[in-house]
């Protein structure tokens, strides 16, 4: 087992502070990350950019007078909850490409994106919805999405390190269920479903850093961070209230941890195996992270200290658990 945490799943409800934690880690020196957090330089994957582009595709379809494919409406949840798995399959593919340093040079980045969305959906039991569109519609949507898709592909390639040795891969995603749900959550909602969709290559090395907030605090912070002029931003995007209540009204991490086969872990049954992922909690129920969205020059020492010590405790727990597996 490496001394450095290899793969950290950064999980929480929307606006809980996940992206701010990523930004904080990115601003630390390698020595601080290693000594205090047992982390190497971070390499990061996130499913939010795919959610944003799925909504963009729907908007372009609507502009052409065609039915939306992914979401019930611009401010509503997925039409089919299996698309939570579609997002994980895209992360799996990004992980494979990252390890192999695979660079794609398509004639159209938007067409590639649409093909990838279809292929990921098929793995989750959904049809290839974009391929089913008539050629004129597909071409029209691709033309509108080309610049965004090209930028996303370029950023993906730019994020490849020469080697993952000594690095910590941080994979961020949010999952939950309808407000008032009982547990276990219905199939395809929550972490129970999405964690089981991750590839063995990810699960074998993964531990969970959970940013702990209440659903009420998640909704408050979501409203506070929303910049309608920057809907694709990791730090400033807003989740519609119908989605906050219907998809993120609760989450099942505490339930999964309390029902795990080993204390301090989440049991993931997947690929004919069982994976026991250690869990460390960063308590953000009283907001510690919103200041990180500001310019670093405005960060106050006491704010930095609160975040630093909270993360140090949570990541130290993960490191101890992973070392115990040696």
N, C-alpha and C positions, 0 to 999 in steps of 0.2 A: 504493500500500500504506500502510495506517495505521501510525502509530508504535506504537500499542498492539496487542498480540496480540489478535486478534478472537475466535478459537475455540480452546480448548485441550481436547483429549481426555485426560482424566486416567485412565490405564490401569494396572492391576496385578492381581496375584492378590488374593484376599480377605485382609483384615486387614493388608495390606502398608503401610498408612499413607495411603491416598488420602483418606479422610474427614478424617483428622487434618490433612493438608495443606490441605484446603478450609477447615477451621476456623482454621488458622493464618493463611491469607490473609485471611479475614474479619476477623481481629483487627488487621490492619495499617492504618495511615493511607493515604489515597489517594496521598500523596506518596511513601511507602515503596514501595507497589505499583508506581507509575509509574517511579520512579528505579531501583529495584533489580531489579524483575521484569518491567518493560515491560507491565504489566497495568493495566487500568482497574478500577473497582469490579466485582466479580464477580457474574454471574448464573449460577445453577447448575441443571443438570438431572442426574438420576440414575435408573437403572432399578431400583434395589433396592426402592423402595416398591411397584412392580408385582409383583416376585417375592413380597414379603410378602403382598400381597393375593391373589395366585394360590394361595398355600398356605392362606390363610384360606378362600377359596372351597372348596378341596378338603376342608378340615376340616369345613365346614358341610355339604357334600354327604355326607361320611361319617357325620355325626351324624344325617342323614336316612335313612341306610341305602342311599345311592346310591354308585356307583363314583366314585372320584376322576377328575378330568379332566386335570389338568396334571402331577402328579407320581406316581411309582410308589408312594410312601408318604410319611408326614410327614417322614422323615429320609432320603429317597432322591432321586435326580436326576429330571429331566424324563422323562415317558413318551416324548416325541418331541423330538429335539434341534432341530427347526425352531423350537421356542419360543424359542431364543436370538434368532432373527430377529424373533419377535413382540415381544420387548422393545425391539429397535432401532426397529421400526416405531412403537411408542408414543413413543419419544424423538423420532422424526421429526415426529410429530403435535404433541408438546409444543413442539417448536421452531417449527413453523408457527404454532401458537397464540400463542407468545411474541412472534414478530415482528409478528403481526397484532393482538396484545393482545386476543385473542378470549376473551370471557367466556361461559361456558355457564350457563344457569339451568334445569337439568332439574327435573322433578317429583321424580325420584329420582336422587341421585348414584350410588347403587349400580347401578341399571339402566344409566345412562350408562356407567359403568366396564365393565360386562359387555358392552355393545354395542361399546365400543372394543376390548376384548380380542379379541372375535370378529373384528372388522374387521381388526385387525392380524395375527391368525393367518391369515386368508384370504389376505392379501398374501404370506404365506410358504408357501402351498401346503397349509395345514391347513384342516379344516372349521370351520364356526361351531359349536363344541361347546356353548356355553352356550345358544344359540338352540334347540338340539335337545332341551334338557331340557323336561319337561312344565311347564305353566304353574304348577302348585302348587309344584314344586321351585324354579323360578326365583324365584317370589315369596318363598318362604321364605328362600332364600339372600340375596336382595336386602335383606330386612328385617334380617337379622343383620349385614349389611355396611354398612348405610346410614350410620351415624355415622362410621365410619372413612373411607368413600368421600367423604362430605361434607367432612370435615376435610381430606382430601387435595386435593380440588378447591378449597377455600378457600385453602389454602397455595399452590397453583399460581397462582391469580389474584393473590394478595398478592405473589408474586415477580416480577410484570411490572414492569419499569421504564418510565418515561415514554418513554424512547428507548434503543436499544442503542448509540447513538453514544458512543464513548469507553469503552464497557464491554467486559469480557472474559467471554465465555460459557465456562463450565467444564462439560463433559459427562463424567460419571464412569460407568464400568462395568468389570466384571472378566470376563475370559474365559480359558479354558484347555482342557485335554484330559485324558484318562485317564492316570494314572500309568504310566510306561513306554512311552508312545506314541512312534512314529517320526514324522518330519516329511516333508512337510506333514501337519498333523493331519487326521483324517477330516472330511468335509464337515459343516458346521454347528457344528463345534467351533472354538474359538480366535478370534483377532482377524482372521484372513484372511477368514472368513465374515462376521463381524459388522460389520467396517469397510465391507465392500462393500454392506451393507444400509443404511448411512447415506445420507441424501438428498444430492443434488449441492449444495444450499444450505449444508449443513454441511461437506461435504468440500472445497469450493472455498476455505474460509477456515481450515481446521483444521491444527493441528500437534499433536504427541503429547508429553505429559509422562508418562514411564514411571517409576513407582516400583518400583525394582528390589529384589526379595527372592528368596530361594530358596523352592521349595515347602515345604521343611522349616520355614523361618522363618515362612512364611505360616500353616502349621498351628499352630505354637507360639503365634503372636500371636492367631490366631483363638480358640484355647482360652482365652487370657488375657483377651480382651476380652469374652467371652460373658457376658451377663446374661440368664438365663432368664426374668426378670420383665419384660424390655423387648425382646421379639423384633422389634418394628418399628423400633427405634432405628437410625439411621444409624451411630452411634458404638459401640453395644454389642450389635448383633445377632450371633448365632453361626451359622456354616454347619455343617450336620451332617458328620461325618467321612466318611460314604459319598460325599457330594457333594464334599468336599475332595479325595478320592482319585480319584473317577470323573470329575469335571468340571474340577478345578483341580490335578491331580497334576503338571501341567507347563503352560507356556504357550509360545506361538509368536512372541512379539515379536522375540526375538533372531534366530530363523530368518528371519522376514520382513525384518528389517533387513539381514541378511547376504545376502539374495537380491534386494535392491531394485535397481532400475535406476539409481538415483542414490545415491551415498554419503550416509549420515546420514539416510536417509529410509525410509519404508515405501511400497511401490508398491501402490496400491489400484486394481484393475480393476473398474469399476462404471459402469453407465448408458452403456455404449458408449464410455467414456473411460478415461483413466488419470490418477490423482491421486497426486502424490508428496508425502507428508506428512512434514515434518521431525520428527525424534525427539530429545528431550533426556532424559537419564537422571538421576534422583535416586537415588543409591545408598543404600538403606536396609537393606542386608544385615546390617549391625550396627545395631540398632534406634535410630533417632534421633527417632521421632515419638510413641511411646506416651504421653509426658508431656503431650501436647497434650489428651488426654482429661480431664486434671485441670483444676480451676479455674485461671484465668490467674494468680491471685495466687501459685500454687505453682510456676509455671514458673521454672526456674533459668536465669540468664544464659548459662551455657555450653551448655545444651540449646538455647536459642533461637538462639544463634550458629551451632551446627552445622546446624540446619535451615535457617536463613536463607542461609548460604553455599552449602549444597548446592542449594537451590532457585534461588538467584541464578545459579549456574553453568549449570544445566540450562535455565532459562528464557532466559538470555542467549544460549545456543546457538540456541534456537528463534527468538528475535528476529532474530539475525544471518541465519539461513537465510531467514526470511520477507522481510527487507529486501533480500536478494540477488535476490529475484524481481522487484523493481521494474523 
